[in-house]
Amino acid sequence: MIKAAKQYSAFYFMKRKRTRLWQRYGHERVLRSAIERAATIRYILDNPVNAGWSIGPANYPWLGSACYSVVELILQATPSD
């Protein structure tokens, strides 16, 4: 199902924008434990800081999601296992 969704979205994105939507060789992963989930969230939160785009995750304007605020993500980045 994911392959079909990615293929469909990539086709129409390429048609409109003339550029790729997805990177090659990307693979989905299942996050099985709270520690693994926390490490992944921490990695995502640290990306704009490591790139020099922000002094901290809460200061980066495009960080967050439709489900969680930046503060909630920061709290989830601390493993509870």
Secondary structure as UniProt FT lines:
FT   HELIX           2..17
FT   TURN            24..25
FT   HELIX           34..50
FT   TURN            51..52
FT   HELIX           57..59
FT   TURN            61..62
FT   HELIX           70..76
//
